[in-house]
Amino acid sequence: MRRSKRNAFTLIELLLVVVIIGILAAIVVPKLTGKSETAKIGATQATMKSLRTALAMYETDNGRFPTQEQGLLALIELPTSAPIPKKYAKDGYLDTKDLPKDGWGIEIKYTIPGIKNTNGYDLRSAGPDEQFDNDDDIVMP
């Protein structure tokens, strides 16, 4: 009698593969959890640094920061409310035509005069919980 060729996996082999995948997932998933939040915080801080640079250029050209009413939109397009800047950069001060957002897709708040930086302005992100005015807010004076 001839033995037939083996064409499939046995149940034991399949269960062994599932167990190995489960063990690997149990090791890897906890290490990756939280990395996306850390990346979003880093991206938000980088966006805020970029905004700080753009605000510094605006202030250098015009002798003052945008008003609260003008907001961060003044970095993208020429403000129409007083005080109108006399020396406005040809293409604005940011490379984007949209208001900058944090890592969670929420617009960054600009406050002048600042709460933390009373001589200038504050930039604030709602942080991971996407709610302003609590402990996880990211504030950059």
Secondary structure, 3 states (H helix, E strand, C coil): CCCCCCCCCCHHHHHHHHHHHHHHHHHHHHHHCCHHHHHHHHHHHHHHHHHHHHHHHHHHHHCCCCCCCCHHHHHCCCCCCCCCCCCCCCCCCCCCCCCCECCCCCECEEECCCCCCCCCCEEEECCCCCCCCCCCCEEEC
